[in-house]
Amino acid sequence: MDKEKTLTEFQKDALKELGNIGIGQATTSLAKMVNQKVEISLPDMKFIPLIKVPHIIKSEKPMIGVIQELKGDCRGFLLLLLLKDSAKSLIELVMGEKKETDTFDEMEQSVMKELANIMNGTYISALSNFLEIEIGLSPPLQAYDMGDAIINQLIGVMSQDADDVLFLKTEFVIHSEKVNGKILIFTDPLSISKILDAIKRIAEK
Amino acid sequence: MRREITYVRIAELAVTCNQDVLITLGLGSCVAISLRDPVIGIGALAHVMLPSIKKSQNKEEPLKFADSAIEIAVRKMLKLGCLQRRMEAKIAGGACMFHFGDKNNNIGAQNVEAVKKKLEEMNIPLLASDTGGEHGRTVIFKIETGVMIIESAFLGVKEI
């Protein structure tokens, strides 16, 4: 039943490497903003039907999700996902104070959006510079809700235009502050061929 | 009889009998549709993500779509001895958690509308619903009583 979509080994490696470049830059920008060492996991990449995504990321707990839509030559979404405590610690690193509340006030929300915007922006400009294609980002939107519902909403929106997704998941950790988050990238199949063409152009140069 | 709990994920459908509990975790824009024949105690829960199979190029997964999933659920229930005139429905979900600002992004509202339209077309009464808004929902459907319990992260628990 689980049909894994096919990419050649070369294409997989190239896309993974691209993800690595982007995520490396994004976490470096995060490290600078919070002045802490940020460690990242190896990106986990899958080319799968959209409806299989919830099998990979599951969380009934409330999470804070900041989402940005990819524009231009690449279509898809970037999603930063954190549990409440991680998000609160991250905000504390920026603001210098921690609010022990169950929700996120306007200030905290705008800090989260700004952090995501800078990380995602760095990620995307690394990719577009490397690939020499134009990728833009929508302004960040945010939700604090069941993790599963955030994913459900996102794939619901994406499924209007695509059946499959190139899905890249990377986890980042700031050990000293017990911050643990995920960066998820959802790219639609049409964009993948554009990215692969760009890689080919570069390889042939 | 043993009580079974079945989790219904996106583009899945469960049809089963009395005692059993059907659960769908974390609905965003998707809609959970419960159907039930109270006389023989058989019920179904479908978890759909898109309004209509008619508008889609890929028709491989009919359980993704509101219209085709309802048809399949009804067909399966009929096979088990249910009568369509006795069937009743409840629905939940169809939220819009992110407002992207462009055209067709309130997919949740479109899903709800498509579900309602299909139920009406098939003459299945919609007894209750909890849809829309900007929050996620977990749905627990008890076939025995027909009660649908809706949990949310911050807005408490609701029974319909």
Contacts between the chains, C-beta under 8 A, distances in Angstrom:
chain1	res1	chain2	res2	distance
A	49	B	61	8.0
A	51	B	9	7.7
A	51	B	10	4.7
A	51	B	11	4.8
A	51	B	49	7.2
A	51	B	61	7.1
A	51	B	64	6.8
A	54	B	9	6.3
A	54	B	10	6.1
A	54	B	26	7.8
A	55	B	9	7.5
A	58	B	25	7.9
A	60	B	25	6.1
A	60	B	26	6.6
A	60	B	138	7.1
A	62	B	153	4.5
A	62	B	154	7.3
A	67	B	98	5.7
A	69	B	100	6.2
A	103	B	154	7.7
A	138	B	100	6.9
A	138	B	101	8.0
A	141	B	98	4.6
A	141	B	99	6.8
A	141	B	100	7.0
A	143	B	97	4.6
A	143	B	98	6.3
A	143	B	134	7.6
A	144	B	153	7.7
A	145	B	97	6.3
A	145	B	135	5.8
A	145	B	136	4.5
A	145	B	153	5.0
A	145	B	154	7.8
A	146	B	25	7.7
A	146	B	26	4.6
A	146	B	136	4.2
A	146	B	138	6.9
A	146	B	152	7.8
A	146	B	153	5.0
A	147	B	26	7.0
A	148	B	25	5.0
A	148	B	26	2.3
A	148	B	136	6.9
A	148	B	138	7.8
A	149	B	26	4.1
A	149	B	27	6.2
A	149	B	28	4.4
A	149	B	95	7.3
A	149	B	97	6.8
A	149	B	135	7.4
A	149	B	136	2.2
A	149	B	137	7.0
A	149	B	153	7.7
A	150	B	26	7.9
A	150	B	28	6.6
A	150	B	97	6.6
A	150	B	136	7.1
A	151	B	26	7.2
A	151	B	28	7.5
A	152	B	10	7.1
A	152	B	26	5.4
A	152	B	27	5.8
A	152	B	28	3.6
A	152	B	29	6.8
A	152	B	30	5.3
A	152	B	49	8.0
A	152	B	136	7.0
A	153	B	28	2.9
A	153	B	29	4.9
A	153	B	95	6.9
A	153	B	96	7.7
A	153	B	97	4.5
A	153	B	98	6.3
A	153	B	108	7.6
A	153	B	136	7.5
A	154	B	28	7.4
A	154	B	98	7.7
A	155	B	10	7.3
A	155	B	49	7.1
A	156	B	28	5.9
A	156	B	29	3.5
A	156	B	30	5.6
A	156	B	49	5.1
A	156	B	50	7.6
A	156	B	107	5.0
A	156	B	108	7.0
A	156	B	111	7.7
A	157	B	29	6.8
A	157	B	98	7.4
A	157	B	100	7.2
A	157	B	105	5.9
A	157	B	107	5.7
A	159	B	49	5.4
A	159	B	50	5.8
A	159	B	64	7.3
A	159	B	107	7.9
A	160	B	50	7.0
A	160	B	104	6.2
A	160	B	107	6.1
A	163	B	58	5.1
